């Protein structure tokens, strides 16, 4: 016999708000977790979007054909536009809200956000050849903050509103 934490004596598991896990909930949780990784990959790939026109400096006549490839300042004159960082905030909140369909417990709702964060750390680390998908610049920091802060605030709001309702029910 199992006991439900916080349940009154005589309450069943379903009456205490604990849903029995079934294959539909597991499939939804798995889908949202994989979706967190897919959206992270898309956000990372489209993070270096620039608005404006870049000016390539003139080079020697011998290297004229390779000037666009050899230039170190290909983004001079263009402005970084990390729109995927803003999309990350919206998508991560929606993923956490979607996970609330599976369970109203905060540790379960945070699973897509945890997977997104671990994927972000993998993308920020360098591979065997020294290549990294994310470099140390301000759009990367904006992506991290926009991906974590709105979803974290939503989780905080859910946790505190649940406890506020429990306190009011006791009174």
OpenMM code with the backbone's topology and positions (N, CA, C; nanometers):
from openmm import Vec3, app, unit

residues = "UNK UNK UNK UNK UNK UNK UNK UNK UNK UNK UNK UNK UNK UNK UNK UNK UNK UNK UNK UNK UNK UNK UNK UNK UNK UNK UNK UNK UNK UNK UNK UNK UNK UNK UNK UNK UNK UNK UNK UNK UNK UNK UNK UNK UNK UNK UNK UNK UNK UNK UNK UNK UNK UNK UNK UNK UNK UNK UNK UNK UNK UNK UNK UNK UNK UNK UNK UNK UNK UNK UNK UNK UNK UNK UNK UNK UNK UNK UNK UNK UNK UNK UNK UNK UNK UNK UNK UNK UNK UNK UNK UNK UNK UNK UNK UNK UNK UNK UNK UNK UNK UNK UNK UNK UNK UNK UNK UNK UNK UNK UNK UNK UNK UNK UNK UNK UNK UNK UNK UNK UNK UNK UNK UNK UNK UNK UNK UNK UNK UNK UNK UNK UNK UNK UNK UNK UNK UNK UNK UNK UNK UNK UNK UNK UNK UNK UNK UNK UNK UNK UNK UNK UNK UNK UNK UNK UNK UNK UNK UNK UNK UNK UNK UNK UNK UNK UNK UNK UNK UNK UNK".split()
positions = [
    Vec3(0.0843, -0.1173, 0.0000),
    Vec3(0.0000, 0.0000, 0.0000),
    Vec3(0.0886, 0.1234, 0.0000),
    Vec3(0.0566, 0.2185, -0.0822),
    Vec3(0.1355, 0.3407, -0.0901),
    Vec3(0.0565, 0.4552, -0.0307),
    Vec3(0.1272, 0.5483, 0.0264),
    Vec3(0.0630, 0.6658, 0.0862),
    Vec3(0.0966, 0.7877, 0.0029),
    Vec3(0.0020, 0.8759, -0.0071),
    Vec3(0.0213, 0.9997, -0.0806),
    Vec3(0.0605, 1.1076, 0.0183),
    Vec3(0.1712, 1.1758, -0.0111),
    Vec3(0.2181, 1.2806, 0.0784),
    Vec3(0.1205, 1.3968, 0.0739),
    Vec3(0.0779, 1.4435, 0.1869),
    Vec3(-0.0126, 1.5572, 0.1954),
    Vec3(-0.1591, 1.5178, 0.1845),
    Vec3(-0.1881, 1.3887, 0.1712),
    Vec3(-0.3270, 1.3450, 0.1614),
    Vec3(-0.3831, 1.3194, 0.3007),
    Vec3(-0.5124, 1.3345, 0.3106),
    Vec3(-0.5794, 1.3063, 0.4371),
    Vec3(-0.6021, 1.1557, 0.4475),
    Vec3(-0.6133, 1.1044, 0.5689),
    Vec3(-0.6397, 0.9610, 0.5831),
    Vec3(-0.7720, 0.9243, 0.5156),
    Vec3(-0.7690, 0.8190, 0.4386),
    Vec3(-0.8891, 0.7729, 0.3701),
    Vec3(-0.9007, 0.8222, 0.2270),
    Vec3(-0.8156, 0.9197, 0.1850),
    Vec3(-0.8193, 0.9689, 0.0482),
    Vec3(-0.7489, 0.8702, -0.0430),
    Vec3(-0.8007, 0.8536, -0.1625),
    Vec3(-0.7325, 0.7706, -0.2614),
    Vec3(-0.6305, 0.8565, -0.3354),
    Vec3(-0.5485, 0.7945, -0.4174),
    Vec3(-0.4449, 0.8679, -0.4909),
    Vec3(-0.5065, 0.9660, -0.5889),
    Vec3(-0.6168, 0.9269, -0.6558),
    Vec3(-0.6775, 1.0173, -0.7524),
    Vec3(-0.7497, 1.1324, -0.6835),
    Vec3(-0.8027, 1.1109, -0.5662),
    Vec3(-0.8699, 1.2189, -0.4938),
    Vec3(-0.7709, 1.3200, -0.4400),
    Vec3(-0.6466, 1.2792, -0.4171),
    Vec3(-0.5451, 1.3703, -0.3649),
    Vec3(-0.4783, 1.4497, -0.4757),
    Vec3(-0.5164, 1.4292, -0.6017),
    Vec3(-0.4599, 1.5064, -0.7118),
    Vec3(-0.3393, 1.4417, -0.7769),
    Vec3(-0.3108, 1.3163, -0.7441),
    Vec3(-0.1983, 1.2464, -0.8031),
    Vec3(-0.2526, 1.1549, -0.9115),
    Vec3(-0.2170, 1.1823, -1.0352),
    Vec3(-0.2664, 1.1019, -1.1461),
    Vec3(-0.1773, 0.9795, -1.1646),
    Vec3(-0.2422, 0.8697, -1.1933),
    Vec3(-0.1667, 0.7494, -1.2237),
    Vec3(-0.0998, 0.7682, -1.3594),
    Vec3(0.0298, 0.7379, -1.3723),
    Vec3(0.0955, 0.7553, -1.5022),
    Vec3(0.0403, 0.6554, -1.6039),
    Vec3(0.0073, 0.7059, -1.7205),
    Vec3(-0.0378, 0.6183, -1.8273),
    Vec3(0.0447, 0.6483, -1.9515),
    Vec3(0.0237, 0.5740, -2.0553),
    Vec3(0.1079, 0.5855, -2.1739),
    Vec3(0.0871, 0.7176, -2.2454),
    Vec3(-0.0296, 0.7780, -2.2352),
    Vec3(-0.0532, 0.9068, -2.3004),
    Vec3(0.0291, 1.0161, -2.2314),
    Vec3(0.0281, 1.0176, -2.0995),
    Vec3(0.1084, 1.1169, -2.0273),
    Vec3(0.2572, 1.0979, -2.0519),
    Vec3(0.3004, 0.9745, -2.0578),
    Vec3(0.4415, 0.9470, -2.0847),
    Vec3(0.4779, 0.9919, -2.2261),
    Vec3(0.3890, 0.9683, -2.3221),
    Vec3(0.4149, 1.0101, -2.4601),
    Vec3(0.4187, 1.1628, -2.4708),
    Vec3(0.3297, 1.2307, -2.4012),
    Vec3(0.3300, 1.3777, -2.4022),
    Vec3(0.4581, 1.4306, -2.3408),
    Vec3(0.4993, 1.3742, -2.2278),
    Vec3(0.6228, 1.4183, -2.1617),
    Vec3(0.7440, 1.3938, -2.2504),
    Vec3(0.7483, 1.2791, -2.3162),
    Vec3(0.8597, 1.2490, -2.4060),
    Vec3(0.8601, 1.3437, -2.5254),
    Vec3(0.7428, 1.3708, -2.5819),
    Vec3(0.7322, 1.4636, -2.6944),
    Vec3(0.7793, 1.6034, -2.6551),
    Vec3(0.7389, 1.6524, -2.5397),
    Vec3(0.7795, 1.7863, -2.4955),
    Vec3(0.9286, 1.7932, -2.4661),
    Vec3(0.9853, 1.6848, -2.4161),
    Vec3(1.1289, 1.6815, -2.3885),
    Vec3(1.2093, 1.6834, -2.5184),
    Vec3(1.1685, 1.6044, -2.6156),
    Vec3(1.2368, 1.6044, -2.7452),
    Vec3(1.2158, 1.7384, -2.8154),
    Vec3(1.0967, 1.7951, -2.8008),
    Vec3(1.0685, 1.9254, -2.8605),
    Vec3(1.1581, 2.0339, -2.8014),
    Vec3(1.1911, 2.0234, -2.6736),
    Vec3(1.2830, 2.1199, -2.6127),
    Vec3(1.4195, 2.1145, -2.6805),
    Vec3(1.4669, 1.9953, -2.7111),
    Vec3(1.5957, 1.9822, -2.7797),
    Vec3(1.5889, 2.0321, -2.9239),
    Vec3(1.4803, 2.0011, -2.9926),
    Vec3(1.4670, 2.0443, -3.1321),
    Vec3(1.4609, 2.1960, -3.1408),
    Vec3(1.3822, 2.2579, -3.0539),
    Vec3(1.3737, 2.4042, -3.0578),
    Vec3(1.5058, 2.4685, -3.0177),
    Vec3(1.5796, 2.4064, -2.9256),
    Vec3(1.7104, 2.4607, -2.8894),
    Vec3(1.8040, 2.4593, -3.0089),
    Vec3(1.8063, 2.3499, -3.0824),
    Vec3(1.8937, 2.3414, -3.1996),
    Vec3(1.8572, 2.4489, -3.3015),
    Vec3(1.7291, 2.4680, -3.3268),
    Vec3(1.6869, 2.5725, -3.4204),
    Vec3(1.7219, 2.7120, -3.3691),
    Vec3(1.7057, 2.7337, -3.2393),
    Vec3(1.7397, 2.8647, -3.1816),
    Vec3(1.8896, 2.8921, -3.1909),
    Vec3(1.9696, 2.7903, -3.1685),
    Vec3(2.1149, 2.8076, -3.1760),
    Vec3(2.1593, 2.8306, -3.3202),
    Vec3(2.1029, 2.7553, -3.4136),
    Vec3(2.1424, 2.7714, -3.5533),
    Vec3(2.1035, 2.9067, -3.6103),
    Vec3(1.9897, 2.9604, -3.5701),
    Vec3(1.9442, 3.0886, -3.6236),
    Vec3(1.9783, 3.2065, -3.5324),
    Vec3(2.0571, 3.1849, -3.4286),
    Vec3(2.0965, 3.2947, -3.3396),
    Vec3(2.1837, 3.3990, -3.4092),
    Vec3(2.2795, 3.3618, -3.4947),
    Vec3(2.3639, 3.4646, -3.5572),
    Vec3(2.3007, 3.5321, -3.6789),
    Vec3(2.1794, 3.5818, -3.6643),
    Vec3(2.1136, 3.6561, -3.7714),
    Vec3(2.1492, 3.8029, -3.7554),
    Vec3(2.1875, 3.8658, -3.8645),
    Vec3(2.2251, 4.0066, -3.8630),
    Vec3(2.1325, 4.0850, -3.9540),
    Vec3(2.1032, 4.2077, -3.9139),
    Vec3(2.0233, 4.2983, -3.9961),
    Vec3(2.1167, 4.4063, -4.0497),
    Vec3(2.1005, 4.4401, -4.1729),
    Vec3(2.1847, 4.5418, -4.2333),
    Vec3(2.2779, 4.4821, -4.3361),
    Vec3(2.3649, 4.5657, -4.3873),
    Vec3(2.4579, 4.5250, -4.4925),
    Vec3(2.5992, 4.5290, -4.4372),
    Vec3(2.6737, 4.4217, -4.4577),
    Vec3(2.8120, 4.4162, -4.4125),
    Vec3(2.9031, 4.4721, -4.5205),
    Vec3(3.0042, 4.5431, -4.4775),
    Vec3(3.1020, 4.5999, -4.5691),
    Vec3(3.2303, 4.5185, -4.5594),
    Vec3(3.2669, 4.4537, -4.6684),
    Vec3(3.3886, 4.3740, -4.6717),
    Vec3(3.5026, 4.4661, -4.7118),
    Vec3(3.6113, 4.4704, -4.6334),
    Vec3(3.7228, 4.5570, -4.6686),
    Vec3(3.7926, 4.5101, -4.7956),
    Vec3(3.8466, 4.6043, -4.8676),
    Vec3(3.9186, 4.5716, -4.9911),
    Vec3(4.0471, 4.4976, -4.9569),
    Vec3(4.0880, 4.4088, -5.0469),
    Vec3(4.2103, 4.3320, -5.0228),
    Vec3(4.3048, 4.3511, -5.1405),
    Vec3(4.4177, 4.2863, -5.1313),
    Vec3(4.5169, 4.2930, -5.2376),
    Vec3(4.4612, 4.2265, -5.3634),
    Vec3(4.5061, 4.2687, -5.4821),
    Vec3(4.4524, 4.2113, -5.6061),
    Vec3(4.4735, 4.0610, -5.6178),
    Vec3(4.5764, 4.0077, -5.5553),
    Vec3(4.6024, 3.8648, -5.5655),
    Vec3(4.4929, 3.7856, -5.4934),
    Vec3(4.4452, 3.8387, -5.3832),
    Vec3(4.3441, 3.7693, -5.3046),
    Vec3(4.2036, 3.8228, -5.3284),
    Vec3(4.1804, 3.8878, -5.4391),
    Vec3(4.0513, 3.9508, -5.4635),
    Vec3(3.9376, 3.8490, -5.4642),
    Vec3(3.9612, 3.7309, -5.5168),
    Vec3(3.8551, 3.6302, -5.5223),
    Vec3(3.8261, 3.5720, -5.3846),
    Vec3(3.9260, 3.5688, -5.2981),
    Vec3(3.9082, 3.5104, -5.1655),
    Vec3(3.8807, 3.6155, -5.0594),
    Vec3(3.8600, 3.7398, -5.0968),
    Vec3(3.8395, 3.8467, -4.9996),
    Vec3(3.7198, 3.8224, -4.9081),
    Vec3(3.6052, 3.7789, -4.9598),
    Vec3(3.4939, 3.7539, -4.8679),
    Vec3(3.5218, 3.6408, -4.7702),
    Vec3(3.6005, 3.5435, -4.8111),
    Vec3(3.6302, 3.4323, -4.7226),
    Vec3(3.7383, 3.4668, -4.6217),
    Vec3(3.8339, 3.5505, -4.6598),
    Vec3(3.9472, 3.5817, -4.5736),
    Vec3(3.9192, 3.6988, -4.4809),
    Vec3(3.8081, 3.7654, -4.4974),
    Vec3(3.7788, 3.8827, -4.4169),
    Vec3(3.7459, 3.8424, -4.2736),
    Vec3(3.7998, 3.9167, -4.1791),
    Vec3(3.7686, 3.8912, -4.0381),
    Vec3(3.6550, 3.9786, -3.9898),
    Vec3(3.6219, 4.0811, -4.0634),
    Vec3(3.5167, 4.1727, -4.0213),
    Vec3(3.3991, 4.1672, -4.1180),
    Vec3(3.3443, 4.0488, -4.1392),
    Vec3(3.2348, 4.0346, -4.2354),
    Vec3(3.1045, 4.0927, -4.1832),
    Vec3(3.0957, 4.1176, -4.0545),
    Vec3(2.9722, 4.1728, -3.9998),
    Vec3(2.9852, 4.3204, -3.9659),
    Vec3(3.0901, 4.3848, -4.0100),
    Vec3(3.1065, 4.5273, -3.9820),
    Vec3(2.9959, 4.6039, -4.0544),
    Vec3(2.9171, 4.6797, -3.9810),
    Vec3(2.8072, 4.7543, -4.0384),
    Vec3(2.6738, 4.6859, -4.0209),
    Vec3(2.6725, 4.5589, -3.9876),
    Vec3(2.5478, 4.4868, -3.9630),
    Vec3(2.5221, 4.4812, -3.8127),
    Vec3(2.3967, 4.4695, -3.7768),
    Vec3(2.3566, 4.4675, -3.6354),
    Vec3(2.3030, 4.3293, -3.6024),
    Vec3(2.3519, 4.2714, -3.4926),
    Vec3(2.3029, 4.1405, -3.4501),
    Vec3(2.1559, 4.1519, -3.4103),
    Vec3(2.0764, 4.0556, -3.4536),
    Vec3(1.9336, 4.0547, -3.4277),
    Vec3(1.8949, 3.9165, -3.3733),
    Vec3(1.9141, 3.8945, -3.2425),
    Vec3(1.8873, 3.7613, -3.1864),
    Vec3(1.7385, 3.7377, -3.1603),
    Vec3(1.6612, 3.7286, -3.2669),
    Vec3(1.5165, 3.7100, -3.2515),
    Vec3(1.4840, 3.5722, -3.1968),
    Vec3(1.5719, 3.4747, -3.2181),
    Vec3(1.5450, 3.3413, -3.1649),
    Vec3(1.5545, 3.3389, -3.0130),
    Vec3(1.6245, 3.4352, -2.9547),
    Vec3(1.6286, 3.4427, -2.8088),
    Vec3(1.4905, 3.4782, -2.7541),
    Vec3(1.4224, 3.5689, -2.8201),
    Vec3(1.2867, 3.6033, -2.7774),
    Vec3(1.1914, 3.4861, -2.7982),
    Vec3(1.2094, 3.4153, -2.9086),
    Vec3(1.1274, 3.2970, -2.9329),
    Vec3(1.1550, 3.1873, -2.8299),
    Vec3(1.2798, 3.1792, -2.7826),
    Vec3(1.3142, 3.0793, -2.6809),
    Vec3(1.2355, 3.1025, -2.5532),
    Vec3(1.2176, 3.2285, -2.5153),
    Vec3(1.1402, 3.2579, -2.3953),
    Vec3(0.9961, 3.2128, -2.4083),
    Vec3(0.9358, 3.2415, -2.5204),
    Vec3(0.7958, 3.2037, -2.5419),
    Vec3(0.7817, 3.0516, -2.5513),
    Vec3(0.8692, 2.9880, -2.6272),
    Vec3(0.8596, 2.8429, -2.6476),
    Vec3(0.8843, 2.7679, -2.5170),
    Vec3(0.9809, 2.8103, -2.4377),
    Vec3(1.0085, 2.7399, -2.3128),
    Vec3(0.8936, 2.7536, -2.2134),
    Vec3(0.8293, 2.8690, -2.2088),
    Vec3(0.7112, 2.8834, -2.1227),
    Vec3(0.6002, 2.7904, -2.1712),
    Vec3(0.5820, 2.7825, -2.3026),
    Vec3(0.4792, 2.6931, -2.3569),
    Vec3(0.5124, 2.5460, -2.3297),
    Vec3(0.6408, 2.5107, -2.3336),
    Vec3(0.6794, 2.3730, -2.3022),
    Vec3(0.6499, 2.3392, -2.1563),
    Vec3(0.6776, 2.4329, -2.0672),
    Vec3(0.6498, 2.4101, -1.9257),
    Vec3(0.4988, 2.4050, -1.9018),
    Vec3(0.4243, 2.4917, -1.9694),
    Vec3(0.2790, 2.4873, -1.9576),
    Vec3(0.2235, 2.3563, -2.0141),
    Vec3(0.2826, 2.3079, -2.1209),
    Vec3(0.2410, 2.1802, -2.1772),
    Vec3(0.2708, 2.0644, -2.0835),
    Vec3(0.3806, 2.0726, -2.0123),
    Vec3(0.4140, 1.9667, -1.9174),
    Vec3(0.3194, 1.9688, -1.7975),
    Vec3(0.2543, 2.0825, -1.7722),
    Vec3(0.1578, 2.0866, -1.6618),
    Vec3(0.0344, 2.0027, -1.6931),
    Vec3(0.0148, 1.9661, -1.8198),
    Vec3(-0.0941, 1.8748, -1.8548),
    Vec3(-0.0629, 1.7355, -1.8022),
    Vec3(0.0638, 1.6989, -1.8041),
    Vec3(0.1057, 1.5672, -1.7561),
    Vec3(0.0975, 1.5604, -1.6042),
    Vec3(0.1503, 1.6634, -1.5378),
    Vec3(0.1510, 1.6651, -1.3918),
    Vec3(0.1568, 1.8097, -1.3433),
    Vec3(0.0967, 1.8343, -1.2302),
    Vec3(0.1016, 1.9693, -1.1736),
    Vec3(0.2188, 1.9853, -1.0773),
    Vec3(0.3001, 1.8818, -1.0623),
    Vec3(0.4162, 1.8902, -0.9737),
    Vec3(0.5280, 1.9675, -1.0437),
    Vec3(0.5916, 2.0569, -0.9698),
    Vec3(0.6979, 2.1420, -1.0236),
    Vec3(0.8167, 2.0601, -1.0735),
    Vec3(0.8643, 1.9566, -1.0021),
    Vec3(0.9779, 1.8794, -1.0547),
    Vec3(0.9494, 1.8123, -1.1899),
    Vec3(0.8250, 1.7792, -1.2173),
    Vec3(0.7909, 1.7217, -1.3472),
    Vec3(0.7802, 1.8321, -1.4519),
    Vec3(0.7244, 1.9465, -1.4139),
    Vec3(0.7077, 2.0564, -1.5080),
    Vec3(0.8407, 2.1155, -1.5534),
    Vec3(0.9452, 2.0980, -1.4747),
    Vec3(1.0747, 2.1591, -1.5062),
    Vec3(1.1590, 2.0720, -1.5993),
    Vec3(1.1131, 1.9529, -1.6335),
    Vec3(1.1922, 1.8612, -1.7160),
    Vec3(1.2297, 1.9209, -1.8519),
    Vec3(1.1363, 1.9805, -1.9299),
    Vec3(1.1794, 2.0381, -2.0583),
    Vec3(1.2797, 2.1513, -2.0422),
    Vec3(1.2651, 2.2300, -1.9379),
    Vec3(1.3585, 2.3395, -1.9135),
    Vec3(1.4965, 2.2862, -1.8758),
    Vec3(1.5014, 2.1784, -1.8004),
    Vec3(1.6289, 2.1167, -1.7645),
    Vec3(1.6976, 2.0578, -1.8884),
    Vec3(1.6213, 1.9923, -1.9732),
    Vec3(1.6778, 1.9356, -2.0959),
    Vec3(1.7271, 2.0478, -2.1869),
    Vec3(1.6518, 2.1565, -2.1957),
    Vec3(1.6937, 2.2715, -2.2770),
    Vec3(1.8243, 2.3295, -2.2237),
    Vec3(1.8365, 2.3415, -2.0918),
    Vec3(1.9584, 2.3965, -2.0312),
    Vec3(2.0787, 2.3055, -2.0553),
    Vec3(2.0597, 2.1753, -2.0391),
    Vec3(2.1705, 2.0825, -2.0643),
    Vec3(2.2115, 2.0859, -2.2116),
    Vec3(2.1156, 2.0955, -2.3020),
    Vec3(2.1475, 2.1087, -2.4441),
    Vec3(2.2209, 2.2375, -2.4745),
    Vec3(2.1821, 2.3462, -2.4070),
    Vec3(2.2513, 2.4733, -2.4238),
    Vec3(2.3971, 2.4610, -2.3802),
    Vec3(2.4211, 2.3946, -2.2685),
    Vec3(2.5585, 2.3771, -2.2204),
    Vec3(2.6402, 2.2909, -2.3167),
    Vec3(2.5776, 2.1913, -2.3773),
    Vec3(2.6481, 2.1094, -2.4766),
    Vec3(2.6823, 2.1939, -2.5990),
    Vec3(2.5889, 2.2788, -2.6426),
    Vec3(2.6158, 2.3647, -2.7587),
    Vec3(2.7220, 2.4694, -2.7287),
    Vec3(2.7321, 2.5112, -2.6041),
    Vec3(2.8303, 2.6129, -2.5671),
    Vec3(2.9699, 2.5546, -2.5488),
    Vec3(2.9786, 2.4241, -2.5275),
    Vec3(3.1108, 2.3640, -2.5110),
    Vec3(3.1698, 2.3314, -2.6478),
    Vec3(3.3003, 2.3200, -2.6513),
    Vec3(3.3669, 2.2939, -2.7794),
    Vec3(3.3738, 2.1444, -2.8050),
    Vec3(3.3723, 2.1096, -2.9311),
    Vec3(3.3792, 1.9703, -2.9718),
    Vec3(3.5221, 1.9225, -2.9808),
    Vec3(3.5432, 1.8059, -3.0404),
    Vec3(3.6777, 1.7503, -3.0479),
    Vec3(3.7727, 1.8330, -3.1345),
    Vec3(3.7200, 1.9040, -3.2320),
    Vec3(3.8049, 1.9861, -3.3179),
    Vec3(3.8193, 2.1292, -3.2683),
    Vec3(3.7576, 2.1599, -3.1555),
    Vec3(3.7646, 2.2944, -3.1009),
    Vec3(3.6521, 2.3847, -3.1489),
    Vec3(3.5609, 2.3323, -3.2294),
    Vec3(3.4494, 2.4120, -3.2784),
    Vec3(3.3398, 2.4188, -3.1724),
    Vec3(3.2733, 2.5321, -3.1665),
    Vec3(3.1609, 2.5507, -3.0746),
    Vec3(3.0463, 2.6159, -3.1499),
    Vec3(2.9240, 2.5721, -3.1195),
    Vec3(2.8076, 2.6312, -3.1853),
    Vec3(2.7749, 2.7688, -3.1293),
    Vec3(2.7997, 2.7879, -3.0014),
    Vec3(2.7738, 2.9160, -2.9364),
    Vec3(2.9059, 2.9791, -2.8957),
    Vec3(2.9246, 3.1058, -2.9290),
    Vec3(3.0459, 3.1752, -2.8912),
    Vec3(3.0147, 3.2701, -2.7764),
    Vec3(3.1171, 3.3197, -2.7142),
    Vec3(3.0997, 3.4086, -2.5995),
    Vec3(3.0734, 3.5508, -2.6473),
    Vec3(2.9472, 3.5822, -2.6716),
    Vec3(2.9082, 3.7174, -2.7075),
    Vec3(2.7699, 3.7451, -2.6498),
    Vec3(2.7220, 3.8654, -2.6685),
    Vec3(2.5985, 3.9044, -2.6009),
    Vec3(2.4741, 3.8332, -2.6545),
    Vec3(2.4624, 3.7964, -2.7822),
    Vec3(2.3424, 3.7207, -2.8216),
    Vec3(2.3314, 3.5842, -2.7527),
    Vec3(2.4444, 3.5225, -2.7230),
    Vec3(2.4420, 3.3954, -2.6518),
    Vec3(2.3888, 3.4149, -2.5106),
    Vec3(2.4319, 3.5222, -2.4445),
    Vec3(2.3822, 3.5509, -2.3094),
    Vec3(2.2336, 3.5856, -2.3123),
    Vec3(2.1915, 3.6576, -2.4147),
    Vec3(2.0493, 3.6914, -2.4274),
    Vec3(1.9675, 3.5644, -2.4492),
    Vec3(2.0196, 3.4710, -2.5291),
    Vec3(1.9506, 3.3440, -2.5497),
    Vec3(1.9364, 3.2675, -2.4189),
    Vec3(2.0419, 3.2622, -2.3402),
    Vec3(2.0361, 3.1915, -2.2122),
    Vec3(1.9355, 3.2568, -2.1182),
    Vec3(1.9414, 3.3880, -2.1065),
    Vec3(1.8508, 3.4574, -2.0146),
    Vec3(1.7057, 3.4500, -2.0607),
    Vec3(1.6831, 3.4717, -2.1888),
    Vec3(1.5452, 3.4665, -2.2396),
    Vec3(1.4904, 3.3239, -2.2376),
    Vec3(1.5771, 3.2258, -2.2460),
    Vec3(1.5311, 3.0882, -2.2407),
    Vec3(1.4972, 3.0413, -2.1010),
    Vec3(1.5656, 3.0939, -2.0000),
    Vec3(1.5457, 3.0459, -1.8636),
    Vec3(1.4573, 3.1354, -1.7768),
    Vec3(1.4719, 3.2652, -1.7881),
    Vec3(1.4035, 3.3554, -1.6946),
    Vec3(1.2505, 3.3518, -1.7088),
    Vec3(1.1920, 3.3659, -1.8285),
    Vec3(1.0451, 3.3638, -1.8338),
    Vec3(0.9857, 3.2313, -1.7862),
    Vec3(1.0465, 3.1197, -1.8247),
    Vec3(0.9957, 2.9899, -1.7798),
    Vec3(1.0156, 2.9729, -1.6294),
    Vec3(1.1271, 3.0224, -1.5777),
    Vec3(1.1497, 3.0171, -1.4334),
    Vec3(1.0502, 3.1021, -1.3568),
    Vec3(1.0174, 3.2191, -1.4098),
    Vec3(0.9162, 3.3033, -1.3451),
    Vec3(0.7786, 3.2376, -1.3501),
    Vec3(0.7479, 3.1706, -1.4597),
    Vec3(0.6199, 3.0993, -1.4675),
    Vec3(0.6150, 2.9867, -1.3641),
    Vec3(0.7240, 2.9119, -1.3517),
    Vec3(0.7287, 2.8053, -1.2508),
    Vec3(0.7172, 2.8615, -1.1102),
    Vec3(0.7820, 2.9739, -1.0855),
    Vec3(0.7723, 3.0395, -0.9538),
    Vec3(0.6278, 3.0809, -0.9265),
    Vec3(0.5617, 3.1377, -1.0268),
    Vec3(0.4233, 3.1801, -1.0105),
    Vec3(0.3333, 3.0605, -0.9829),
    Vec3(0.3552, 2.9484, -1.0556),
    Vec3(0.2742, 2.8290, -1.0318),
    Vec3(0.2943, 2.7735, -0.8917),
    Vec3(0.4208, 2.7725, -0.8461),
    Vec3(0.4498, 2.7175, -0.7137),
    Vec3(0.3910, 2.8046, -0.6039),
    Vec3(0.4067, 2.9354, -0.6159),
    Vec3(0.3565, 3.0229, -0.5094),
    Vec3(0.2044, 3.0336, -0.5120),
    Vec3(0.1434, 3.0293, -0.6288),
    Vec3(-0.0027, 3.0361, -0.6326),
    Vec3(-0.0648, 2.9085, -0.5763),
    Vec3(0.0004, 2.7960, -0.5974),
    Vec3(-0.0514, 2.6706, -0.5412),
    Vec3(-0.0443, 2.6741, -0.3893),
    Vec3(0.0674, 2.7222, -0.3362),
    Vec3(0.0786, 2.7292, -0.1909),
    Vec3(-0.0134, 2.8347, -0.1321),
    Vec3(-0.0384, 2.9425, -0.2045),
    Vec3(-0.1310, 3.0444, -0.1562),
    Vec3(-0.2726, 2.9882, -0.1481),
    Vec3(-0.3114, 2.9066, -0.2457),
    Vec3(-0.4443, 2.8444, -0.2417),
    Vec3(-0.4549, 2.7437, -0.1283),
    Vec3(-0.3458, 2.6723, -0.0990),
    Vec3(-0.3471, 2.5766, 0.0121),
    Vec3(-0.3580, 2.6486, 0.1460),
    Vec3(-0.2922, 2.7644, 0.1604),
    Vec3(-0.2999, 2.8404, 0.2843),
    Vec3(-0.4396, 2.8971, 0.3027),
    Vec3(-0.5006, 2.9460, 0.1941),
    Vec3(-0.6354, 2.9989, 0.2048),
    Vec3(-0.7361, 2.8894, 0.2362),
    Vec3(-0.7125, 2.7679, 0.1873),
    Vec3(-0.8035, 2.6571, 0.2150),
    Vec3(-0.7979, 2.6157, 0.3612),
    Vec3(-0.6834, 2.6318, 0.4253),
    Vec3(-0.6686, 2.5969, 0.5658),
    Vec3(-0.7423, 2.6951, 0.6540),
    Vec3(-0.7473, 2.8224, 0.6126),
    Vec3(-0.8132, 2.9245, 0.6952),
    Vec3(-0.9569, 2.9068, 0.6977),
] * unit.nanometer
topology = app.Topology()
chain = topology.addChain("A")
for resn in residues:
    res = topology.addResidue(resn, chain)
    for name in ("N", "CA", "C"):
        topology.addAtom(name, app.Element.getBySymbol(name[0]), res)
